[in-house]
Amino acid sequence: MKNIIQRMQEPTPRFFRKIRNAGLLLTAISGAVLTAPVALPAVLITAAGYLAIAGAIASAISQTAITDEGQP
């Protein structure tokens, strides 16, 4: 557990920051669709739910990526 916390506090490489931001964007868009005050088709609601989960997982996983300076 301590190792995971240390990894999340390390700087994230540029590529994984882009993935993290894309995941956050997907989560935000799907959250807006899920909380829309109008009736939407069931397919759209289901797809938004899946995108929210995928975005959250992509963001969490990419945050733990670190640059290993010791490797050649």
N, C-alpha and C positions, 0 to 999 in steps of 0.2 A: 504494500500500500504506500509506503514511504517513497518507493521508486517511482510510482505513478505520479505522485504529487510533485516530485522533483522534475520529472519529464514535462509536466504541464507548465512549470514555471520557467523552463528553458525557452530561449528564442525559437520560434517556429520558422522553418525554411520558407522561402518565397512561394514555391509551388504549392505547398500545403496551406499557406495562408489564403491563396486563391481558392482552393477547394473548401476551406473553412468558410470563407465569405460567401461562396456559391451555396453552400449548405444552409447558411443562415438566411440567405435570400429565399431559397426554396421554402424554408420553414415559415418565414414571414408571409410570403404570398399564400401558402396553403392555409395559414392561420386566418388570413383575411377572408379567404373563400369560405372557410368553415364557419366563421362568425358573421357572415353576410346576413343582413336583416331581410333579405328576399328569399323566396323559395327557389332553390336550384335543383337541377336534375340529380338523381341519386348517383349516376355515374360520375358526375363532377365532384360530389361530396366524397365518394369513395376514393377517387384519384387524389384529391387534396389530402385525405388522411394518409395515404401511402407516401405522398411527397413530403409530408410533415415528418414522418418517421425516417425516411431516407435522408432528408436534410439534417435532422438532428444527429443521426448516426455518422454521417459524413463529417459534420462539424466536430463531433467529439473525438472521432478517430484521428482526424488530421491535426487536432490540437496537440496530440501526444507525440507527433513526429519531431525529432530534433536533428540538428547537424552534428555529426560525430567528427570533431576536429582531429582526433587522434589517428584516424585511418588515412592511408595514402590515397 
